[in-house]
Structure formats: structure tokens, C-alpha cells
Amino acid sequence: MIYQKTEFGGTVEILAADEFKAIPIKLAATSGVVKAGTPITAAGAADTDGAAAAGILLYDVDVARNPNGAIVVEGIIDLTKAKAHSGVSGMTAAKLKTAVPGIVCRENIGVNE
């Protein structure tokens, strides 16, 4: 039996409310980790600013191990956390609202740590 230990810092919660709807998706990337809060297109590719997004990645996905993830298509997200964790600084609430009408972005909730 081969055993490999991988440590990680836990999950990042981008949701700002308990109720949400997410759908499964296979990510198009072939290596690395796609971070939670990243806008994802319908083809499974990371979107650079959210304008062509089909949803927002719910949790970090290590695509080398398993390229399957879930994208939030309806719910309230903490946009400040999503931008900080994903590194997609060009993402705005207006672009996401146009691309994914079911997502509400909050930036002023005070729970951004």
C-alpha cells in the first residue's frame, strides 16, 4: 500500500448565505489548483474577469487529482473573499450579474477575513 500525506489549510468559504444552488462541472485545466471564487465558463475554463462566466467555483479543485468541481449558479457570494482567494481582481459585481443573473455579490458584509 502506498500512502501519501497532503496537508492543506482548509477550505475557503466564498458564500455569504446558507442557501445556494450549484451544478457539477469538469474543469478544463490540466494541472495546478483552481481556487474557489474563480469565475468558470460553461466549457470549464477559468474566466479572467467574470464576463463570460457560467458560475463561480465553490471550492478549490486540484485538477491533477480530480478535475470535477461545483459552480455556484444561484446564491449570495462574498465578492471580496472570492476576488482575494481566486486572484481574479478584474471581477466585478456588474459583470457577474450580467453573466450569471442568479448570483448576488456582497462586498460590504464585514466578514471578509
HUMOZI-V290484 format. One record per helix or strand of 2 or more residues. SS is the DSSP state (a for helix, b for strand). FROM is the first residue (numbers start at 1). LEN is the number of residues. Records with the same first field share a line. If there is no record, write none. Layout:
SS: FROM-LEN / FROM-LEN
This chain:
b: 15-12 / 33-2 / 39-2 / 55-3 / 61-2 / 68-11 / 103-4
a: 79-8 / 93-7
